Amino acid sequence: MSKEKKRRARELGKDVLIAALVLSAVWLACRPQLYGRQVSEWMSTVFHHTAAIVPDADQSGDDTARMIQPVRMAAMTEQGRYGTPYDSQGAQTLFSLSAGLLNEALSSAGQPRQADREEWEAALSAAPGLYFEFAGALPLNTLADLLSGGISGSVLTHPARRVVLAVQEERVSLFYVNEEDGLYYRCDTDVVGAGQLSGTVSGLTPNGTLFAFERADCGNLAPCTMLPAQTPTPVTYLASSPLTEETEHTLLELLGFRVQGTSSYEAPDGTVYLNGGDSLRISDTGQVRFSAGSGEQARFPVEDGDEDGLRQCVETAGRLVRLAMSPWQGQAELQLTLYERQEDGAVRLEFDCYINGTRVVRYDGSSAASIQIQDGRITDFVMNLRTYTAGVLYSPVLPVTQAAAAVSALEGDGGELVLCYQDSGGENVTAGWIVTQ
């Protein structure tokens, strides 16, 4: 064999060896046993229970923060108001610029004192200023803890979903509406400066967003109703149940029901799985219902990490809901819409789907997910799995003025006019105006 042929043979041998090593590495990385072990170790840090990862699930630490972001915001500038009604991207962008200021204000605010409606409306009109409207009401100290990722030290315990930062008498004040009594409150803060607030809202272009109290033809609506300058043109969405044999197996793995010791039986509406005293019912319609047994081992524990555990409740419930639902929800986003501490000490949380800042209302009035927490564990939950995909048609809706007049005629005065997607359980989900009291 010539020297040239020998050299080519050696080079070919090297190429074959390298290719074999690469294929071997890929094979080892993809082995289910190794992958499952890594996933189980990661999940054990979350729920202390063996489970498999959900495909395409967002595992970042921002999961819970995304579920408590405002669904509507407004920035008051010297040139006018910029608002984000039914614009989730705009709300997320503005919140990314202002979340730090809100956190500082909540954490440093002094004791609240009652304000009147005139002060509140003046704060909504004063420049510079920021308005935050959340999907659900949280105790403000819990909101501050979640925003800061730890103990914030906030003294504000009232639940609120509407908060304003405004410059009053050359200093920044925090205003909010207490959801329990409906009254307005004001706090002073020496940490957030007027210059910071002005810098945050500068550069935003006013887009004609108004509140109902600023329009004479909408005086029958709740004063805080945020009104877009232009009539929205929401897209119609297609809805379906994501449950298949494959997705059901994935859910079982996630929730720890595909392990030794799990039994099952067929029920009229689906399948019931039993493991360690816990039960999981998966219905043919996409509903997933969990009930914990009385055993000492909690499948979904809630660790005590602050004075009353409220932050841990929200974080654990939010993480579970997002892991179990977000892979299948399509173009919808989950938002925390209810937080309630009951007389027996249990905590109840509800989450709903939003599409581009517009809430999805289910035909039976139920939430997308409901979580019950008691004695350091999740004891019950109900999740309604639903996939939403944008269609090609638009949902015609009445202009705001006409909708407000219809509300006055049909519902009486004082309600908040909001645009919602209405999921009747069929294939098409369309948007329309509704009134909430």
N, C-alpha and C positions, 0 to 999 in steps of 0.2 A: 504494500500500500504506500503511495507517495506521501511525502510530508504534508502536502496541501490537503489530501483526503483525510489524513490523521487529524490535522488541525480542525477541519470542518466537523469531524466526528466528535471531537472533544467539546466543541462549541454547542453542537446539537445535544450532547449529553447534559451539559450545564443547563440549557434551556428546559429540557425535560425535567431535570431535578427541581429547578425553580418553580415550574408549573405544578409539579406534584406537591411541593411544600405549600404553595398558595392554596391549592384545592384542599389540602389537609387542614389548613388553618380555617378556611371557610366552613368545612364540615364540622370541625370542633365547635366553632362559634354558633353554629345553627342547631346543634344537638338539642332536642327538646329537654333532655334531663338537665343539662347545664343551664339552659335558658329558664326553665321552670324554677330552678334553685335560686337564680339571681332574682327573679321576680318575687318569689316567696320571701326572700330575705328583705327586699325593699318593702313589700306590703306589710311585713310583720312590724315594721317601724310605724306604720300608719294605724293598723287595727289589731295588731298582735294576733293575727290569724292567717293561716296559710291561704293564699289566693293567687289567681293568675291575673296578669295584667290585661286590661281591656284594649283592643286594637285602637290605635290612633287617639287614645285618651291623653289629654293635656295634663302632664304631671308636674307642672311648674308650681312654685310656691305662691303664685299670684292667683290661683284658682278661686279662693274664697274672696279675695279683694275684688275680683271681677264680678262676683255675684252680689256685691253690696255697692257697686258704683251707681251714681245717679242715673236715672233714666231720662231726666230733663235737666238742663242747666241754662243759665243766662248770665251774661256779663254786661254790666252797665258801664259804658264809656262816656267820655265827654261829648262824643258825636252821636250817641244813641245806644240802643240795646241790641246785643247779639244774643239770639236764643237758639236752642236745639230741640224744639218740640218734634218728636217723631223722626229723630236723626241720631241714631245710636253712635255712628262714627264721630259726629260732631261733639256729642256729649263725652265720649271717651277721650277725645283729643283735649278738650277743655279741662276735663278732670285731671288728666295727666299733668297739666300745667299748674293746677290749683290745689291738688290733694294735700300737698305739703302745708300750704297756708291753712287749709281747713283743720288739719291735724294739730298744728301749732295753736290755732285759736281755741279749739275744743280742749286741748290739754292745759292751756294757761288761763282759760276764762275764770272770772270770779263768780261769786254766787249770783244766780239769776234774780232779776226783779221783773215784776209784771209790767208789760207795756200795753199800749192800746193799738187799735187797728190803724189809726192815723200814723203812728210811729212805724208800724210794720210796712205800710204802703209807701211811706217816705223812704224807708230803707231799700225797697224794691225799685225805687226811681233814682236813688242817689248814685252819683258817679265819683270815684270808681266803686264798683261793688260786684259781688258774685252771689248768685242764687243756685242752691243745690236742691234738687227734688229726687228723693229716693223712692224705690218701688214699695218698700216697707219701712215701718218705724222701728228703730232700735233705740235702746237707752243710749244717750249721747256719750256717756263714758265708755260703753262697750264699743261704739263706733270708733271712738278715739283709740281704744286698745287695738282694734283690728287694723286701723290705719297705721299705727305705730309699730305693730307686731309685738307688743308687750304691754306692760302696765303703764298707762299714760299719766295717771294721777289726776285725771279729769274729775271735777266735782259735780258734773252735770248728770243727773240721773233720770231726767224726764225722757220719755220716748218721743222721737220726732222724725219726720221724714222731709220736712221743709226747713232749710237753714239758709240764712243770709249773712254775708260779711259786707259791712258797709261802713263808710267813713262818716262819723257823726261828731260834730264839734272838734274836728281836726284829729280825731283818734278813731281807731277801728273798733267797732262793736260787733258782737255776734247776736243775731236775732234768730228765734225759732218758734215754731208752733207746737205746743205740747199736745200730742195726740190723745192724751187721756182726758183733758178738760177743754181742749179747743182754744185755749188762751195763748196770747203772745207773750214772749219773754225776751229780755235783753240782758247781755252780759258784756262787761268790758274786758279787753285784753291788752296788756302792755307789751306783748311779744311780737305780734303782727303789726307792722307799720303801714301807714297810708301809702308810702312809696312802693312797698312790696305789692300791695293790692293794685296800685296804678300800673306798675310794670307788668303784672300778669295779664291785665285786660287790654293793655295798649296793643295796637296793631290789629285788633279784631274789627271787622266791618259790620256795622249795624244792619240787621236784616228785617226790621219791622216787627219783630216779636213783641206782643203786648200781653198784659194780664187783663182779666175780665173787668176789673175795677177801673181800667183806663178807657173802656169803650162804653159809651152811653147805650148802644144797642145790645149790649150783653150784660146789662145790670141785673138780669134775673139769674145769672150764674154765680157760682161760688167765686168770691173775689180773686182767689189764687189760681183760677183756671188759666193755664198758659195757652195763648192763642197764636197760631202761625199767621204770618202775613198773607200767605197764599193757601188756597184750598189744597189739602194733601191729595196725592194721586197714588194710593197704595196698590201694590201688586197683589193679585190673587195667588194664593199658595195651594199646593197640593199636599194632602195629609194622608198618612198611612201608618199602619202598625208595623214596627220593624222586626217583630218577633218571627224568627224562623228556627228551625232545628239548630242551626249553627249559632245564632245569636243567643238562643236560650242556653246552650251549653256554655257560652262565654259568660253569661250572667251567673250561672251556677258556680263557675270557677271563681269569679270575682267575689262572690258572696260566701264562698267556702262550703258549697253544697255538692261539690263533685269530689268528695273524699270518702274514704272507707267509713262505714257506719251510716251512710245516708240511705234512706229508703224513700219510696214514693208511691203514690196511688193516684188514679185518675178521678177527678171531680167533674161535675156537670159542666163547669166553665173552664176547665184547664187541668193542671197537674199540681199536686201538693207534694213538697219535698220535706222530709223530716231528718233532723240531725242534732244530736245532743240536746234534745228537748225543744229546739227552735224549729219553727215551721216557716216555709216559704211557699206561697201560692202564686203561680204564674198562670194568668188567665189567657184565653185565646184572643182577647181584645187588646192585650198589651199591658194589662195592669199587673204589677208585682207587689205582693203584700207580705210583709214579714212580721212575725210575732215571736218575741224572745221567750224561752222557757225560764224556769225558776232556778236553773243551775247556777253554781258559783262562778263558772267561767263565762265571762261576757264576750260575745262574738264581736261586738262593736263598742269597746269601752270609750268613755269620755274622761280624760284625765283632768284632775284638779290642778290648775295652774295659776289661778288668780283668786281674788277674794271670794267671789261668788260663782266662778266657773262659767260665766256667761260667754266669754270669748271662746272658751273651749267648746261649748255647745254649738255655737255658730260655725266654728272652724271644722269640727268633726262632721256635723250634719252636712255642711256644704261640700266637704271633700267626698263623702259617700255619694251624695246626689250627683255630683259632677262626674265621678268615676263611672257610676252605673248608667247615667242617662246621656251624657254629652256625646258619646260616639254615635248615637242613633238619632239625635234631635235635628239633624240637618242644618238649616240656616237660622234656627232659633237659638236664643241665648237664655240661660237660666238666671233668674233674679230672686233674691230673698224678698218675699212679700208680706210675711207675717212672722212676728216673734212674740210669744206669749208665755208668761210664767203663770202657772195655774195655782190654785189654792193649796193643793197637796205637794207643791214643790216641783212638780213636773214641768218641763219646758216643751212647748210645741212650736215647731217652725214649719212654714210653708214656702214653697218655691213655685214660681210660674214661669212660663216661657214668654219671651219677648222677641218680636221680629222688628228690627230697625226702630227700636224704641217704642213699639206698639205692643201692648199686652195681648196675649192670647187667652180668651175667655172660653172655658169649656162648657159644653151644652148642659151638663148637670151641676154646674157651679163648683165642682171640685177643683183643687189645685193640681198642678203638674206633679208635685211631690209633697208629702206631709210626713214629718218626722216627730216622734215622741221620745223624749229623753227623761230618765228618772233614775235616781240612785247610781249615778256614774256610768250609765250604759244607755244605748239606744234600745228601747223596749219594743217599739213598733214603727213601721213605716209603710207608706203606700206610694208607689211611683206609677204614673201613667205614661208609658213609653209611647212616643208619637214622633214621627219624622215629618218635617215640613220642608217642602221644596218649592222654589219660586216658579210660578207659571208664566204665561205670556200675556195674560189679560190683566186689566186694571179694575179695581173696585170703585165704581163711581160713588162719591160721597157728597153730601150737601155742603155748600159753603157755610162757614162758621155762623154768619148772621142768621141764615135760614134754619140751621140746626138749633141755634139758641132759641129761636121763636118756637120751633116744634117742641123743644124741651119744656118751655114755659107752658104751652098748651096741654101737653100730655103728662108731665111729671111734676109741675109746680115749680116754684122758684127755689134757689139756694143750692142746687146740685152742681157738681163739677162735670163739665162736658169733656169727655176724653174719647179718643179714637181707639178702638179695639178690634182685633181680629176675633171672629166668632167661629169656634170650632164646633160644629153640630154633630160631629162623629162621622161625617161622610168624607168624600174625597176632596171637596173644595172648601177652602177657608177664605172667607171674604171679610173685608173691613167695614166698619160702620161706627157711627157715633153712639155712645151710651152715656148715661148719667150715673154717677156714683154720689152717694150722700155721705 
